[in-house]
């Protein structure tokens, strides 16, 4: 009789206690999730590293070159504009002086 009670208890435990099965399934799910997440994060990090390398080696030098060329062009334009403004100012001063001084009559 004792064996029957023990067998019935074991059968009842297997039928109604799902914790061991659920724990196994949960462990498997967590393991799969962490592995996939780890792979996804590695891909993201690799993509970021590639973008950083590309930026440092290709884009940054190109931008620097363009900036220097445009800066020099802007500077030469400003110098030329400054000279033109100075000449216009000098002409204006000469015109004002000519008007201010009476002509010999």
MODELLER restraints for C-alpha pairs under 7 A, 6 or more apart:
rsr = mdl.restraints
at = mdl.atoms
